[in-house]
Amino acid sequence: MFKDLYFADPEYFILVIIIPVALFFWYRFGKLTQATLKQSSLSLLKFNRSFIVRLRPFLYAIRIIVILLLITAISRPQSKSTSKRIKSSRGIDIVMVIDISSSMLSKDLKPDRLTALKNVASNFIDDRPNDRIGLVVYAAESYTKTPVTTDKLILKQSLSDINYESLLEDGTAIGMGLSTAVNRLKESTAKSKVIILLTDGVNNSGFIDPRIAAELAAEYEIKTYTIGLGTNGRALAPVSILPNGDFQFSLTKVEIDEDLLRYISEKTSGIYFRATDNLELQKIYDEINKLEKTEITETIFTNISEKYRPIVLLAFILYVIEIISRKSIFKSFI
């Protein structure tokens, strides 16, 4: 009941000093209002205080309660309830372009590059509740896994379903992946359009030059962040498929065309990042999350309810009871 109660003018509680002053005067001068009888001896008198006489001090208690209630009332007790309306005033459309070539199964990130990426990307999606996000995957060719959408459940399910797909020809077509993402965003009406392109290799497939795709992204004002994924040196990577269908792993030199990734990011006013382990990959997505902020308008509505009225009513009722009691029941004793 009192959890959300507060006082608008609590300084008026200083008036409680009236109470000890009133008690002093009632104690000091209260007897002056009572009739007295002088007698030479009290031996003939038998004291037998009636029940009504014993109740007389309660009139003073009622008066004190009335004073306390009035002080509480003028301190303006209130309860406050708030509601919020959040509106995105500057939407961002984001497409994550993910390399799903066989090299993404390399184990220099734990448990492998692709799984590590999916975990980090899932957290990134959770951190962008007000933006539209889409997914494009590529190997030697590319396709749209999920169009830009605000449905985060569908998006995260699509992300979870991403794996190495043997139905796509193995390879790394960076230009194809980037151009597919540009096609998804070029008609977007969002005030900010962003591509996050990740690869762990060099462009060796596809019929679209990544530099041409970068120029298209720049023409449509689509900022592109590029990420090179893989440790420095060698990594345990799949090199062949065994008769039972499993991959055979071997230490392989990690090759990433960092010059190309830098060109793409610089051409589109983005930034190039290099992730050599799980922690670095998480930091990169956190940094992109900070760089691409969505402007939010938050309107707070406050409803204030005054609570002094019932207190004043209770004080008035008690005061009336006291006055009536003084003029009737206790009239002969006060």
Wavefront OBJ file of the C-alpha trace (Angstrom):
o trace
v 0.000 0.000 0.000
v 2.788 2.434 0.966
v 5.423 1.065 -1.433
v 4.985 3.800 -4.069
v 3.871 6.539 -1.658
v 5.939 9.700 -1.302
v 5.381 13.277 -0.117
v 5.522 16.279 -2.425
v 6.124 18.752 0.458
v 7.818 16.767 3.249
v 9.186 19.949 4.846
v 5.785 20.490 6.499
v 6.485 17.548 8.811
v 8.463 20.021 10.905
v 5.073 21.094 12.264
v 5.014 17.966 14.437
v 6.789 20.128 17.043
v 3.295 21.476 17.741
v 2.410 18.179 19.419
v 4.890 18.262 22.374
v 4.057 21.964 22.874
v 0.341 21.171 22.963
v 0.911 18.282 25.367
v 2.846 20.614 27.705
v 0.098 23.215 27.737
v -2.614 20.617 28.223
v -0.729 19.107 31.127
v 0.224 22.463 32.639
v -2.993 24.385 32.231
v -5.595 21.719 31.584
v -6.696 21.631 35.228
v -7.657 25.317 35.093
v -10.672 24.367 33.010
v -11.946 21.944 35.665
v -14.184 22.865 38.622
v -12.621 22.499 42.072
v -14.122 21.814 45.495
v -12.337 22.795 48.706
v -12.935 20.501 51.700
v -11.335 20.502 55.159
v -11.022 16.738 55.149
v -11.125 14.031 52.505
v -11.955 11.280 54.960
v -15.627 11.482 54.237
v -15.127 11.344 50.467
v -14.846 8.085 48.653
v -13.164 8.307 45.203
v -14.957 6.297 42.585
v -13.947 7.455 39.135
v -16.534 6.437 36.583
v -15.673 4.760 33.264
v -16.492 7.960 31.331
v -14.069 9.951 33.468
v -11.340 7.421 32.701
v -11.923 7.936 28.979
v -11.389 11.701 29.180
v -7.639 11.552 28.204
v -8.609 9.898 24.927
v -10.048 13.221 23.794
v -6.523 14.634 23.856
v -5.285 11.568 21.971
v -7.915 12.197 19.300
v -6.826 15.834 19.055
v -3.181 14.743 18.571
v -4.188 12.239 15.889
v -6.151 14.988 14.113
v -3.102 17.263 14.158
v -0.881 14.456 12.808
v -3.344 13.704 10.037
v -3.563 17.378 9.028
v 0.241 17.703 8.957
v 0.401 14.564 6.809
v -2.262 15.967 4.479
v -0.522 19.319 3.899
v 2.696 17.371 3.153
v 0.781 16.113 0.101
v 1.105 12.331 0.050
v 1.107 11.093 -3.542
v 1.510 7.940 -5.527
v 3.216 7.968 -8.900
v 2.911 5.560 -11.806
v 4.919 5.828 -15.008
v 4.609 4.344 -18.460
v 7.075 4.487 -21.329
v 6.624 4.719 -25.063
v 9.764 3.881 -27.044
v 10.061 4.824 -30.674
v 12.990 4.259 -32.978
v 13.601 7.590 -34.705
v 16.514 6.391 -36.820
v 16.278 2.823 -38.066
v 19.266 0.801 -39.256
v 19.099 -2.032 -41.775
v 21.925 -4.537 -41.350
v 22.909 -7.534 -43.471
v 25.411 -10.026 -42.076
v 27.350 -11.739 -44.874
v 28.770 -15.055 -43.641
v 31.391 -17.249 -45.300
v 30.292 -20.921 -45.148
v 33.131 -22.475 -47.118
v 34.738 -25.635 -45.722
v 37.602 -23.629 -44.226
v 35.101 -22.148 -41.738
v 35.261 -25.538 -39.998
v 38.882 -24.858 -39.004
v 39.523 -25.320 -35.313
v 41.693 -22.325 -34.462
v 38.546 -20.848 -32.872
v 36.606 -22.997 -30.445
v 34.938 -25.306 -31.252
v 35.393 -24.103 -34.848
v 35.221 -20.821 -36.749
v 31.634 -21.158 -37.933
v 30.193 -22.160 -34.552
v 32.112 -19.386 -32.801
v 30.776 -16.888 -35.321
v 27.172 -18.048 -34.879
v 27.401 -17.639 -31.097
v 28.771 -14.099 -31.377
v 26.339 -13.099 -34.143
v 23.416 -14.360 -32.052
v 24.433 -12.039 -29.213
v 24.753 -9.190 -31.718
v 21.177 -9.785 -32.886
v 19.944 -9.672 -29.292
v 21.661 -6.299 -28.853
v 19.827 -4.780 -31.851
v 16.138 -5.045 -30.876
v 15.067 -1.988 -32.895
v 16.850 -2.743 -36.178
v 16.091 -4.890 -39.186
v 18.704 -7.563 -39.849
v 19.187 -10.017 -42.692
v 21.524 -12.931 -43.446
v 23.469 -13.716 -46.622
v 25.673 -16.807 -46.881
v 28.273 -17.576 -49.502
v 30.923 -20.052 -50.565
v 31.683 -20.258 -54.319
v 28.257 -18.645 -54.806
v 25.869 -16.816 -52.526
v 22.196 -16.551 -51.582
v 19.974 -14.766 -49.094
v 19.312 -16.918 -46.062
v 16.934 -14.399 -44.445
v 15.757 -11.033 -45.842
v 16.068 -8.008 -43.548
v 13.458 -8.446 -40.838
v 12.538 -7.341 -37.326
v 11.516 -10.897 -36.402
v 14.476 -11.844 -34.237
v 13.161 -15.358 -33.527
v 13.141 -16.276 -37.218
v 16.486 -14.569 -37.706
v 18.195 -16.438 -34.868
v 16.703 -19.729 -36.035
v 18.078 -19.118 -39.534
v 21.458 -18.276 -38.028
v 21.410 -21.466 -35.983
v 20.638 -23.504 -39.116
v 23.710 -22.204 -40.985
v 26.352 -24.863 -41.557
v 28.796 -25.987 -44.221
v 26.613 -26.812 -47.189
v 28.066 -29.272 -49.636
v 25.262 -28.325 -52.028
v 27.193 -25.101 -52.647
v 30.432 -25.438 -54.544
v 33.317 -24.931 -52.143
v 35.258 -21.722 -52.506
v 35.218 -18.098 -51.372
v 33.276 -15.668 -53.549
v 33.580 -12.452 -51.559
v 32.307 -10.358 -54.476
v 29.198 -12.536 -54.826
v 28.400 -12.354 -51.128
v 28.857 -8.598 -51.003
v 26.806 -7.929 -54.137
v 23.940 -10.099 -52.842
v 23.887 -8.039 -49.640
v 23.923 -4.791 -51.653
v 20.898 -6.030 -53.613
v 19.056 -6.656 -50.341
v 19.745 -3.111 -49.116
v 19.777 -0.886 -52.182
v 15.989 -0.325 -52.050
v 15.953 0.120 -48.284
v 14.412 3.348 -46.978
v 16.342 3.149 -43.702
v 18.452 6.191 -42.863
v 21.452 3.951 -42.259
v 22.400 0.791 -44.172
v 25.181 -1.507 -42.978
v 26.850 -4.709 -44.198
v 29.021 -6.864 -41.933
v 31.067 -9.125 -44.209
v 33.108 -11.942 -42.710
v 35.549 -14.260 -44.455
v 38.473 -16.489 -43.553
v 40.114 -16.662 -46.960
v 40.814 -14.997 -50.282
v 38.455 -14.326 -53.152
v 38.860 -17.329 -55.475
v 35.372 -17.896 -56.902
v 32.425 -16.088 -58.415
v 32.035 -13.823 -61.429
v 31.742 -10.493 -59.555
v 34.901 -8.619 -58.603
v 34.750 -7.667 -54.906
v 36.037 -4.190 -55.762
v 33.136 -3.655 -58.163
v 30.749 -4.823 -55.445
v 32.374 -2.380 -53.015
v 31.843 0.465 -55.505
v 28.163 -0.484 -55.752
v 27.878 -0.456 -51.959
v 29.475 2.992 -51.853
v 27.123 4.252 -54.567
v 24.098 3.178 -52.505
v 25.699 4.627 -49.334
v 25.939 1.228 -47.676
v 28.651 1.159 -45.045
v 30.555 -2.126 -44.971
v 32.474 -3.514 -42.009
v 34.796 -6.350 -43.013
v 36.165 -9.045 -40.707
v 39.075 -11.371 -41.450
v 38.636 -14.514 -39.346
v 41.506 -16.847 -38.515
v 44.643 -17.124 -36.411
v 48.035 -15.937 -37.545
v 50.081 -18.816 -38.938
v 48.605 -22.296 -39.297
v 45.274 -23.784 -38.290
v 43.777 -27.260 -38.197
v 41.551 -27.130 -41.303
v 39.626 -29.653 -43.420
v 41.676 -30.788 -46.419
v 39.651 -33.726 -47.759
v 36.583 -35.880 -47.167
v 37.018 -39.421 -45.935
v 35.019 -42.342 -47.406
v 32.659 -42.205 -44.429
v 31.818 -38.568 -45.197
v 33.828 -37.009 -42.381
v 36.442 -34.346 -42.957
v 40.127 -35.082 -42.674
v 41.911 -32.220 -40.892
v 45.464 -31.065 -41.295
v 47.512 -28.014 -40.341
v 47.092 -25.467 -43.119
v 48.434 -21.975 -43.596
v 45.835 -19.284 -42.859
v 45.508 -16.942 -45.829
v 43.276 -13.875 -45.671
v 43.265 -11.142 -48.308
v 43.485 -8.313 -45.812
v 44.296 -5.733 -48.488
v 41.031 -6.522 -50.252
v 39.033 -6.366 -47.015
v 40.630 -3.019 -46.132
v 39.781 -1.681 -49.587
v 36.132 -2.696 -49.245
v 35.760 -1.111 -45.814
v 37.599 2.112 -46.761
v 35.632 2.450 -50.013
v 32.345 2.291 -48.109
v 33.388 4.338 -45.029
v 33.531 1.223 -42.881
v 36.282 -0.404 -40.816
v 38.337 -3.566 -41.277
v 38.815 -5.901 -38.287
v 40.920 -9.008 -37.745
v 39.748 -11.732 -35.356
v 42.290 -14.362 -34.339
v 40.335 -15.982 -31.509
v 36.878 -16.142 -29.913
v 37.478 -13.193 -27.616
v 38.672 -10.939 -30.429
v 35.645 -11.894 -32.525
v 33.301 -10.957 -29.671
v 35.106 -7.645 -29.171
v 34.745 -6.832 -32.874
v 30.985 -7.315 -32.874
v 30.739 -5.321 -29.643
v 32.680 -2.507 -31.296
v 30.422 -2.537 -34.364
v 27.430 -2.516 -32.048
v 28.774 0.655 -30.394
v 29.603 2.323 -33.712
v 26.167 1.762 -35.187
v 23.784 3.254 -32.642
v 20.064 3.498 -33.282
v 18.555 6.760 -32.087
v 15.678 6.036 -29.728
v 12.989 8.445 -28.575
v 11.682 7.506 -25.156
v 8.556 9.291 -23.938
v 7.763 8.864 -20.250
v 4.214 9.476 -19.034
v 3.769 10.114 -15.318
v 0.438 9.818 -13.523
v 0.363 11.406 -10.059
v -2.484 10.588 -7.684
v -3.060 12.851 -4.659
v -3.729 10.899 -1.454
v -4.467 13.730 1.005
v -8.264 13.767 0.561
v -9.099 10.626 2.590
v -6.640 11.779 5.280
v -8.390 15.146 5.581
v -11.766 13.389 5.682
v -10.592 11.090 8.470
v -9.209 14.080 10.431
v -12.530 15.913 10.028
v -14.517 12.886 11.248
v -12.295 12.469 14.303
v -12.522 16.197 15.064
v -16.314 16.116 14.871
v -16.349 13.077 17.182
v -14.151 14.924 19.665
v -16.285 18.104 19.618
v -19.534 16.148 20.016
v -18.026 14.128 22.860
v -16.874 17.281 24.656
v -20.293 18.909 24.299
v -22.254 15.855 25.338
v -20.747 12.835 27.111
v -17.887 14.722 28.806
v -19.689 18.047 29.269
v -19.984 17.601 33.048
v -16.297 16.709 33.444
v -14.504 19.155 31.163
l 1 2 3 4 5 6 7 8 9 10 11 12 13 14 15 16 17 18 19 20 21 22 23 24 25 26 27 28 29 30 31 32 33 34 35 36 37 38 39 40 41 42 43 44 45 46 47 48 49 50 51 52 53 54 55 56 57 58 59 60 61 62 63 64 65 66 67 68 69 70 71 72 73 74 75 76 77 78 79 80 81 82 83 84 85 86 87 88 89 90 91 92 93 94 95 96 97 98 99 100 101 102 103 104 105 106 107 108 109 110 111 112 113 114 115 116 117 118 119 120 121 122 123 124 125 126 127 128 129 130 131 132 133 134 135 136 137 138 139 140 141 142 143 144 145 146 147 148 149 150 151 152 153 154 155 156 157 158 159 160 161 162 163 164 165 166 167 168 169 170 171 172 173 174 175 176 177 178 179 180 181 182 183 184 185 186 187 188 189 190 191 192 193 194 195 196 197 198 199 200 201 202 203 204 205 206 207 208 209 210 211 212 213 214 215 216 217 218 219 220 221 222 223 224 225 226 227 228 229 230 231 232 233 234 235 236 237 238 239 240 241 242 243 244 245 246 247 248 249 250 251 252 253 254 255 256 257 258 259 260 261 262 263 264 265 266 267 268 269 270 271 272 273 274 275 276 277 278 279 280 281 282 283 284 285 286 287 288 289 290 291 292 293 294 295 296 297 298 299 300 301 302 303 304 305 306 307 308 309 310 311 312 313 314 315 316 317 318 319 320 321 322 323 324 325 326 327 328 329 330 331 332 333 334
